[in-house]
Amino acid sequence: MNRIYNLKNYLNYLSSCIFIKSNSIHPLDVTKINEIISLIAKEIEITYPNISKKLIQAKEKLFFYNNFGIVNPNPFVVGQILAYVDLLLDSENNKQSNEWSCIHSLIVQSSQKLYVDGSYAEAAVNAFIEINARVKRLYKIVRPDEKNIPDGVEAMNKVFSEKNTIIEICDRTTETGNNIHNGTRFMLAGAMSALRNPKAHSNDERNTVTKEEAMRRLMFASLLMYKIDDAVKYSGITE
């Protein structure tokens, strides 16, 4: 998205140059704009194949030399590419709106800005940090006199323990209810161990957490947060 916005800014700059016939576009700007168009076309060739193809075709006609040997933008092609860019932005914004409409509000608060800015690893980690923080807050509500607040895996296993349970997730008088309670605890503890990991801040992790992988993690974090909602409601806790 950032690259598409950058291209739009460049195109707006080119639009202003159209009306100044003697204003030459610097060769470095020509190279940079063509590179951005090529990168965007490559990135969207699977999801938006027609726009990708049209961007490449338009790029070849974007600049021309006038009679004075000055590089000028082709006004018609600038308009074409701007239209493609606006179409991409609208499509991506609608897609993101649909994705985030399913995500728990606390996960949206903790992670959406990072995700939109392209900080995918940090966005995913923050979601599980928020889960951990919420469970610790709940622990303090239920056990206000205790000073040693558990953290991470220990917090999940203690708060939602099978025995000496601090917060009940659901009715455990049936086998199904007991399975739901224990299964949710296992998922929460596993998430703390595997996904709320300090190593997620390493360069390797930043490089391997793609946009798609980050969204998968955010969806899982959202599922867990909704499970905590169920526990809060069932246990009659006021946050």
C-alpha positions in Angstrom: 0.0 0.0 0.0 2.8 2.4 0.9 4.4 1.9 -2.6 1.1 2.5 -4.3 0.7 5.8 -2.3 4.2 6.8 -3.3 3.4 6.2 -6.9 0.3 8.3 -6.6 2.4 11.2 -5.2 4.9 10.9 -8.0 2.0 10.9 -10.6 0.5 14.0 -9.0 4.0 15.7 -9.3 4.1 14.7 -13.0 0.6 16.2 -13.5 1.9 19.5 -12.2 4.8 19.3 -14.7 2.5 18.8 -17.7 1.6 22.5 -17.7 5.2 23.6 -17.6 6.5 22.6 -21.0 10.0 23.7 -20.3 10.1 21.7 -17.0 12.3 18.7 -17.6 11.8 15.5 -15.5 15.1 14.5 -13.9 16.5 11.2 -15.2 16.7 9.9 -11.7 12.9 10.6 -11.2 12.2 8.8 -14.5 14.1 5.8 -13.3 12.5 5.8 -9.9 9.0 6.1 -11.2 9.5 3.3 -13.7 11.0 1.1 -11.0 8.0 1.7 -8.7 5.5 0.9 -11.5 7.4 -2.3 -12.3 7.5 -3.4 -8.7 3.8 -2.8 -8.2 3.0 -4.6 -11.4 5.0 -7.6 -10.2 3.4 -7.6 -6.8 -0.2 -7.5 -8.1 0.2 -9.8 -11.2 -1.6 -12.7 -9.4 -4.4 -10.7 -7.6 -4.9 -8.1 -10.3 -3.5 -9.5 -13.5 -5.3 -7.1 -15.9 -4.1 -4.0 -14.0 -0.6 -5.4 -13.8 -0.5 -5.8 -17.5 -1.9 -2.4 -18.2 0.6 -0.7 -15.8 3.5 -2.3 -17.7 2.1 -1.2 -21.0 1.4 2.4 -19.8 4.9 2.6 -18.2 6.5 2.3 -21.7 4.5 5.4 -22.9 4.8 7.5 -19.8 7.7 9.7 -20.8 8.8 11.2 -24.1 11.4 13.7 -25.4 10.0 16.9 -26.8 11.5 18.9 -29.7 14.0 20.5 -27.3 15.3 17.2 -26.0 13.5 17.6 -22.6 11.8 14.7 -20.9 8.1 15.3 -20.4 5.3 13.1 -19.0 2.6 12.0 -21.4 -0.6 13.6 -19.8 -2.9 11.0 -21.2 -0.8 8.1 -19.8 -0.4 9.9 -16.4 -4.2 10.0 -16.2 -4.4 6.3 -17.1 -2.0 5.2 -14.5 -3.6 7.5 -11.8 -6.9 5.7 -12.6 -5.3 2.3 -12.2 -3.7 3.4 -8.9 -7.0 4.7 -7.5 -8.7 1.4 -8.5 -6.0 -0.5 -6.6 -6.3 1.7 -3.6 -10.1 1.3 -3.5 -9.8 -2.5 -3.9 -7.2 -2.8 -1.2 -9.0 -0.6 1.2 -12.2 -2.5 0.8 -10.3 -5.8 1.2 -8.7 -4.6 4.4 -12.0 -3.3 5.8 -13.6 -6.7 5.3 -10.6 -8.4 7.0 -10.6 -6.1 10.0 -14.4 -6.3 10.4 -13.9 -9.8 11.7 -11.0 -9.0 14.1 -11.6 -8.4 17.8 -11.6 -4.6 18.7 -8.7 -5.0 21.1 -6.6 -6.7 18.4 -7.5 -3.9 16.0 -6.3 -1.3 18.5 -3.0 -3.1 19.2 -2.1 -4.2 15.7 -4.0 -2.5 12.8 -1.7 0.5 12.4 1.4 -1.6 12.5 0.0 -4.0 10.0 -1.1 -1.2 7.6 2.3 0.4 7.9 3.9 -2.9 6.8 5.3 -3.9 10.2 3.8 -7.4 10.0 5.9 -9.2 12.6 5.4 -6.4 15.2 1.6 -6.4 14.5 1.4 -10.1 15.1 3.4 -10.0 18.3 1.5 -7.1 19.7 -1.8 -9.0 19.3 -0.5 -11.7 21.7 1.1 -9.2 24.0 -2.4 -7.7 24.3 -3.9 -11.1 25.1 -1.3 -11.6 27.8 -2.0 -8.1 29.2 -5.8 -8.7 29.3 -5.5 -12.0 31.1 -3.2 -10.4 33.7 -5.7 -7.6 34.2 -8.5 -10.1 34.7 -6.3 -11.9 37.2 -5.9 -8.7 39.2 -9.7 -8.1 39.1 -10.4 -11.6 40.5 -7.5 -11.8 42.9 -7.0 -8.1 43.9 -4.9 -8.9 47.0 -2.3 -11.0 45.2 0.9 -9.2 44.4 2.6 -11.8 42.2 0.8 -11.7 38.9 1.7 -14.6 36.6 2.8 -13.9 33.1 2.7 -15.7 29.7 2.2 -19.4 29.7 2.0 -19.5 33.5 -0.8 -17.0 33.5 -2.9 -18.9 31.0 -2.4 -22.2 32.8 -3.1 -20.7 36.2 -6.1 -18.5 35.3 -7.8 -21.2 33.2 -6.5 -24.2 35.2 -8.5 -27.4 35.1 -8.4 -27.5 38.9 -8.4 -24.5 41.2 -9.7 -22.5 38.3 -9.6 -18.7 38.6 -11.8 -17.9 35.6 -14.3 -20.4 34.0 -14.6 -20.3 30.3 -17.9 -22.2 30.1 -20.1 -24.7 31.9 -17.9 -27.6 32.7 -20.6 -29.9 34.0 -20.5 -31.8 30.7 -17.7 -33.5 28.9 -18.0 -31.1 26.0 -17.8 -28.0 28.2 -14.7 -29.5 30.0 -13.1 -30.1 26.6 -13.8 -26.5 25.5 -12.3 -25.1 28.6 -9.2 -27.2 28.5 -8.8 -26.8 24.8 -9.0 -23.0 25.0 -6.4 -23.0 27.8 -4.0 -25.1 25.7 -4.5 -22.7 22.8 -3.8 -19.7 25.0 -0.7 -21.2 26.6 0.6 -22.4 23.2 0.1 -19.0 21.7 2.1 -17.5 24.5 4.9 -20.0 24.0 5.0 -19.9 20.2 3.8 -16.5 19.1 4.4 -14.1 21.9 8.1 -14.8 21.7 10.9 -12.2 22.1 12.7 -13.8 19.1 9.8 -12.5 17.0 11.7 -9.2 17.1 14.7 -10.6 15.4 15.6 -9.7 11.8 14.9 -13.2 10.6 11.4 -13.2 12.0 10.7 -9.8 10.5 11.7 -11.2 7.1 9.7 -14.4 7.4 6.4 -12.9 8.7 4.6 -12.0 5.5 1.5 -9.9 5.2 -0.6 -13.1 4.8 1.1 -14.9 7.7 0.6 -11.8 10.0 -3.1 -11.7 9.1 -3.4 -15.5 9.9 -1.8 -14.8 13.3 -4.1 -11.8 14.0 -7.1 -13.9 13.2 -6.0 -16.6 15.6 -5.3 -13.9 18.3 -8.8 -12.5 17.6 -10.3 -16.0 18.1 -8.6 -16.3 21.4 -9.7 -12.8 22.5 -13.3 -13.7 21.7 -12.9 -16.9 23.8 -11.7 -14.6 26.7 -14.9 -12.5 26.1 -16.9 -15.7 26.6 -15.0 -16.4 29.8 -15.6 -12.9 31.1 -19.3 -13.1 30.3 -19.8 -16.6 31.7 -17.9 -15.8 34.9 -19.7 -12.5 35.4 -16.6 -10.4 35.5 -16.8 -6.6 35.1 -13.7 -5.3 33.4 
